[in-house]
Amino acid sequence: MKFDPASRVQDFLVFGEFGDVNPSITDSSTYTFLDPARMEEVFEHEIEGCFLYSRHWNPTNKYLADALARMEDAESAQVMASGMGAISTTLSICSSGDEIVCGRNIYGGTYALLKNLLPRFGVTTKFVDLRDHDAVRAAMTDRTRVIYAESISNPLLEVSDVPALAKIAHDRGAKLVVDGTFSPMILSPLRLGADVVVHSLTKYINGTSDCVAGCVISSKAFIDSLNDVNSGTSMLLGPVLDATRAAGILKNLHSLHIRMRKHSENAAFLAHRLESHGYEVHYPGLESHPHQSLMRRLMNPGYGYGGMMTLDAGDAATANKLMVALQEAKVGYLAVSLGYFKTLFSMPGKSTSSEIPAEERALAGISDGLIRFSIGLDADIEHTWRRIERCLESAGVKPRTRWYAEIE
């Protein structure tokens, strides 16, 4: 049966006391009780409609969490102060002595968490090529608790075969955790077999680059475990999202489907145009992308292939020249992050993947000249292309065909 995440979100209505179309922001850190026994009961069990303290739940945050759960067709969700907060609390699945199997092509912050921080608590990670399912199986042991993947990887845009990875995980008693930041609405990992989905709400879901936030989406039992007053990592580590920010994200969530379609439309146009001119570009919507058929099989129709694209300029110096030229030409901004209405671009090897050692970046295929683009919502993408074309020429970026000719 076709699943439409946009319709699920659009059908989520919250009315205020006076019929306000946007729910009122609950500007309170703590909540009163008329009965001491009721307070005691809420401490022991989450009770729908009862709130205790905003580190635990807040009505505004709950509205956003419920809408996000609907988007992913999940039982429950929780919003947090950052995407990294969402990842960190989720990986409380693991205890000392446990192991994680993770994709080698991964966001640098996630890599640093898994490689540098979690080993201090006795949790180790094996980094593998998730496209090689035999390698994934070989990396798993009796101590493996999690396979961690990105739906579309950062920065090389590899598409995870979520159903296959879920089977591998479940056959060994592990859970599959998927970061869906690059593909909200496009891919629905829980429906494909994943156990937990995390998002950086900072990016596409909010879409205006004015706040930092994250979320965990899963079963009610898992979200409840994060909020346990005695042992829940969300409750005890306290990555609380401010209610005012939650209200803003909820408003923006309702236009996400429109934005994702336009991001995808513009990225597809530029990716095809760049490839037709001989440049080395990665985009899941290109026939040349090795995972395009997998993406078509897994994706929800109607939202395109996403707004992320990479271009290899050949070397770091040329990439830097190009990015400066693009900013001066008002194509977009030299900045990290993604999902903004203007195009953003950066060189992952020197920014969002810089936590990964050079040898690991080379194994993953992240070259020094690679530029990651988050394509914006430009109304006239043909005009944008003409600006990009001039910048490519002025920066001296050579088409792939010329590279090969010089190497030979």
VOGU-3710 file (C-alpha; in Angstrom, 3 decimals, decimal comma):
1> mkfdpasrvq> 0,000/0,000/0,000  1,334/3,438/-0,939  2,425/5,509/2,040  2,241/9,291/1,864  4,084/10,943/4,770  2,880/14,407/3,765  -0,771/13,408/4,112  -0,022/11,912/7,513  1,507/15,189/8,670  -1,221/17,333/7,095
11> dflvfgefgd> -3,880/15,333/8,950  -2,224/16,074/12,301  -4,291/18,936/13,724  -3,859/20,588/17,097  -6,388/23,181/18,246  -5,687/25,635/21,008  -8,174/26,517/23,718  -9,545/29,371/21,621  -9,383/27,570/18,301  -5,966/28,964/17,380
21> vnpsitdsst> -4,651/27,147/14,317  -1,148/27,004/15,798  -1,036/25,368/19,229  -0,055/27,723/22,001  3,540/27,531/23,227  3,789/26,152/26,737  6,256/28,520/28,346  6,709/26,578/31,554  9,387/24,327/32,999  7,175/22,667/35,609
31> ytfldparme> 3,496/21,770/36,039  1,050/21,744/38,948  -0,970/18,863/40,325  -4,199/18,925/42,302  -3,544/15,535/43,824  -0,188/14,382/45,313  -1,028/10,785/44,370  -1,292/11,836/40,721  2,185/13,418/40,853  3,576/10,190/42,289
41> evfeheiegc> 1,892/8,204/39,538  3,359/10,410/36,778  6,840/9,930/38,250  6,427/6,199/37,828  4,597/6,069/34,484  4,055/8,393/31,547  0,378/9,317/31,496  -1,070/10,824/28,341  -2,041/14,440/28,907  -0,138/14,767/32,192
51> flysrhwnpt> 3,081/16,751/32,382  5,555/16,876/35,215  8,709/18,743/34,229  9,877/19,932/30,813  13,060/17,865/30,861  10,663/14,933/30,692  7,877/16,209/28,439  6,404/19,542/27,445  3,042/19,901/25,614  4,599/21,852/22,722
61> nkyladalar> 7,410/19,341/22,285  4,874/16,521/22,449  2,900/18,033/19,566  6,024/18,113/17,398  7,027/14,601/18,447  3,586/13,251/17,592  3,668/14,880/14,155  7,114/13,411/13,452  5,917/9,973/14,513  3,096/10,265/12,012
71> medaesaqvm> 5,555/11,287/9,295  7,519/8,070/9,850  4,436/5,901/10,518  5,761/5,164/14,001  4,245/4,630/17,415  6,201/7,356/19,157  8,930/9,975/18,929  10,891/12,392/21,056  12,429/15,715/20,093  15,816/16,802/21,394
81> asgmgaistt> 18,203/19,727/21,414  20,325/18,471/18,483  20,766/15,663/16,015  23,865/14,515/17,896  21,790/14,484/21,081  19,337/12,177/19,323  22,116/9,849/18,151  23,862/9,801/21,517  20,749/8,969/23,508  19,693/6,322/20,997
91> lsicssgdei> 22,996/4,485/21,303  22,207/3,860/24,957  21,045/0,581/23,440  24,664/-0,391/24,036  26,413/-1,134/27,319  30,075/-1,620/28,158  31,475/-4,482/26,106  28,947/-4,104/23,296  29,761/-3,405/19,669  28,341/-1,346/16,816
101> vcgrniyggt> 28,748/-1,987/13,092  28,617/1,284/11,185  28,974/2,472/7,620  32,382/3,825/6,695  30,777/6,666/4,729  29,269/8,572/7,643  28,857/12,107/9,022  32,039/13,240/10,760  30,351/14,051/14,075  28,845/10,570/14,220
111> yallknllpr> 32,215/9,053/13,378  33,888/10,987/16,206  31,213/9,873/18,680  31,628/6,224/17,719  35,398/6,217/17,260  36,600/8,572/19,987  33,988/8,952/22,716  32,042/5,706/23,100  35,184/3,541/23,557  35,754/5,458/26,807
121> fgvttkfvdl> 32,562/3,747/28,012  33,499/0,324/26,673  31,481/0,479/23,431  33,466/-0,158/20,252  32,600/0,250/16,570  33,635/-1,542/13,402  33,437/0,624/10,281  32,606/-1,261/7,091  31,244/-0,685/3,612  27,504/-1,160/4,154
131> rdhdavraam> 27,075/-1,926/0,463  28,986/-5,177/1,067  26,496/-7,227/3,035  28,940/-10,093/3,456  31,358/-7,657/5,103  28,565/-6,470/7,415  27,798/-10,047/8,450  31,490/-10,806/8,965  31,876/-7,774/11,218  29,081/-8,861/13,550
141> tdrtrviyae> 29,705/-10,822/16,731  27,621/-11,952/19,679  28,301/-8,522/21,210  26,935/-6,530/18,258  23,890/-4,580/19,402  23,464/-2,055/16,580  23,973/-1,672/12,861  24,118/2,073/12,256  23,431/3,482/8,789  22,447/6,694/7,079
151> sisnpllevs> 19,502/6,437/4,685  21,503/8,454/2,144  25,068/8,781/3,325  26,933/11,960/4,129  28,674/13,039/1,952  28,867/10,484/-0,888  25,110/9,886/-1,195  25,249/6,109/-1,020  21,772/4,634/-0,524  21,413/2,099/2,290
161> dvpalakiah> 19,522/-1,087/1,524  17,451/-0,786/4,686  15,426/-4,020/4,281  18,593/-6,067/3,744  20,452/-4,419/6,640  17,426/-4,879/8,899  17,376/-8,612/8,152  21,098/-8,923/8,854  20,656/-7,079/12,153  17,590/-8,980/13,263
171> drgaklvvdg> 19,058/-12,374/12,360  21,785/-11,665/14,920  19,554/-10,099/17,562  20,734/-6,556/16,863  18,822/-3,381/16,025  19,082/-1,248/12,895  19,352/2,482/13,577  19,034/4,770/10,550  19,850/8,464/10,302  17,272/9,853/7,871
181> tfspmilspl> 18,481/13,469/7,844  19,190/13,585/4,090  15,863/12,062/3,036  12,839/13,044/5,149  9,596/11,968/3,464  11,585/10,480/0,578  12,515/7,337/2,512  10,634/5,826/5,472  13,177/3,555/7,204  10,830/2,181/9,877
191> rlgadvvvhs> 8,449/0,941/7,207  11,436/-0,711/5,513  12,470/-2,625/8,620  14,593/-0,261/10,728  14,058/-0,190/14,497  14,936/3,447/15,176  15,151/6,556/12,998  17,020/9,688/14,022  16,915/13,063/12,305  18,735/16,321/12,655
201> ltkyingtsd> 15,702/18,614/12,619  18,157/21,455/12,055  18,317/20,544/8,387  15,439/19,869/5,968  12,671/19,356/8,505  13,023/22,859/9,949  14,449/24,263/6,742  15,347/27,787/7,799  18,788/27,362/9,425  17,702/29,244/12,544
211> cvagcvissk> 17,836/26,540/15,217  19,501/23,280/16,217  17,294/20,285/17,058  16,961/16,533/16,635  14,557/13,661/17,138  14,340/9,933/17,802  11,442/8,010/16,253  10,674/4,403/17,172  8,322/2,166/19,127  6,542/3,502/22,199
221> afidslndvn> 8,508/1,070/24,346  11,829/2,446/23,101  10,863/6,105/23,540  9,517/5,307/27,008  12,856/3,693/27,867  14,669/6,930/26,952  12,446/8,791/29,417  12,657/6,411/32,343  13,329/8,546/35,426  15,826/6,007/36,770
231> sgtsmllgpv> 17,811/4,962/33,711  16,600/6,765/30,567  19,378/8,569/28,720  17,111/11,363/27,498  15,784/11,945/31,004  19,188/11,776/32,697  21,416/13,461/30,105  18,788/16,125/29,444  19,076/17,132/25,745  15,920/19,261/26,033
241> ldatraagil> 14,550/21,205/23,067  13,186/24,641/23,873  9,419/24,800/23,426  9,550/27,975/21,327  11,874/26,246/18,874  9,659/23,173/18,824  6,666/25,328/17,884  8,612/26,873/14,993  9,729/23,495/13,684  6,168/22,185/13,830
251> knlhslhirm> 5,021/25,073/11,632  7,806/24,404/9,134  7,131/20,674/9,104  3,821/21,306/7,381  5,589/22,701/4,301  8,311/20,042/4,203  6,693/18,089/1,357  6,626/21,165/-0,890  10,210/22,062/-0,050  11,533/18,531/-0,600
261> rkhsenaafl> 9,958/18,394/-4,052  11,563/21,700/-5,048  14,950/20,818/-3,538  14,828/17,552/-5,490  13,704/19,189/-8,710  16,516/21,750/-8,608  19,197/19,242/-7,585  18,172/16,855/-10,347  18,348/19,644/-12,917  21,851/20,709/-11,872
271> ahrleshgye> 23,150/17,159/-11,497  22,014/16,217/-14,997  23,384/19,440/-16,453  26,787/18,989/-14,751  27,050/15,359/-15,799  26,121/16,187/-19,385  29,046/18,624/-19,437  31,440/15,910/-18,288  31,845/16,824/-14,609  32,105/14,159/-11,908
281> vhypgleshp> 28,915/14,455/-9,926  27,102/12,150/-7,509  23,321/12,322/-7,246  20,923/9,412/-6,565  18,611/10,553/-9,348  21,231/10,048/-12,070  21,198/6,885/-14,144  24,933/6,682/-13,508  24,440/6,484/-9,736  25,052/2,857/-8,664
291> hqslmrrlmn> 22,084/2,866/-6,278  19,449/4,546/-8,406  17,447/1,355/-8,909  17,619/0,594/-5,179  16,459/4,128/-4,423  13,522/3,781/-6,816  12,514/0,549/-5,101  12,636/1,983/-1,586  11,476/5,583/-1,990  8,045/7,085/-1,443
301> pgygyggmmt> 6,891/8,450/-4,823  6,410/12,135/-5,419  9,313/13,700/-3,513  12,190/13,155/-5,902  15,712/12,032/-5,030  16,611/14,758/-2,567  18,473/18,042/-2,624  22,000/16,812/-1,870  24,636/16,567/-4,598  28,425/16,316/-4,760
311> ldagdaatan> 30,862/17,592/-7,357  34,524/16,582/-7,489  36,598/19,599/-8,519  39,768/17,512/-8,741  41,807/18,976/-5,883  41,366/21,131/-2,781  42,791/24,332/-4,278  40,431/24,209/-7,257  37,490/23,352/-5,024  38,225/26,372/-2,837
321> klmvalqeak> 38,406/28,655/-5,884  35,092/27,345/-7,121  33,324/27,809/-3,781  34,555/31,400/-3,463  33,412/32,103/-7,020  29,987/30,553/-6,367  29,487/32,705/-3,289  30,579/35,858/-5,099  28,186/34,992/-7,941  25,338/34,679/-5,402
331> vgylavslgy> 24,724/31,023/-6,208  24,718/30,340/-2,468  26,785/30,379/0,682  30,050/28,733/1,672  28,662/27,153/4,826  28,099/23,793/6,458  24,663/22,305/7,120  21,888/21,717/4,601  18,211/22,114/3,859  18,254/25,929/3,686
341> fktlfsmpgk> 16,310/27,844/1,029  19,624/29,064/-0,419  22,203/26,663/-1,774  24,938/25,796/0,736  28,282/24,229/-0,157  31,397/23,071/1,652  34,323/20,708/1,215  33,640/17,695/3,498  37,294/16,755/3,864  37,929/20,136/5,495
351> stsseipaee> 34,618/20,504/7,327  31,817/18,015/8,011  34,044/14,945/7,514  37,241/16,425/8,956  36,915/14,309/12,118  37,549/11,239/9,962  41,295/10,553/9,471  42,640/11,081/5,956  43,249/7,374/5,404  39,674/6,558/6,410
361> ralagisdgl> 38,326/9,298/4,128  40,336/7,802/1,273  38,881/4,327/1,982  35,385/5,820/1,973  36,056/7,635/-1,318  35,959/11,194/0,050  38,510/12,998/-2,109  40,224/16,287/-1,254  38,441/18,059/-4,108  34,941/16,888/-3,242
371> irfsigldad> 32,329/19,626/-2,722  29,009/18,826/-1,055  26,027/20,886/-2,203  22,681/21,370/-0,523  20,708/22,743/-3,453  18,271/25,522/-2,587  14,781/26,519/-3,638  15,779/28,761/-6,559  12,790/29,814/-8,635  14,808/29,983/-11,877
381> iehtwrrier> 17,250/27,080/-11,786  18,275/27,667/-15,408  19,543/31,100/-14,380  21,409/29,488/-11,470  23,018/27,028/-13,882  24,341/29,838/-16,056  26,018/31,368/-13,005  27,483/27,993/-12,003  28,777/27,425/-15,521  30,678/30,715/-15,437
391> clesagvkpr> 32,100/29,883/-12,008  33,310/26,468/-13,169  35,160/28,118/-16,020  36,670/30,897/-13,923  37,839/28,463/-11,211  39,418/26,142/-13,778  37,378/23,059/-12,859  38,060/20,460/-15,506  35,433/17,996/-16,715  36,127/14,362/-15,859
401> trwyaeie> 36,936/13,520/-19,479  39,871/15,970/-19,397  41,209/14,430/-16,175  41,344/11,010/-17,769  43,017/12,341/-20,884  45,753/14,024/-18,808  46,305/10,899/-16,693  46,750/8,783/-19,792
//
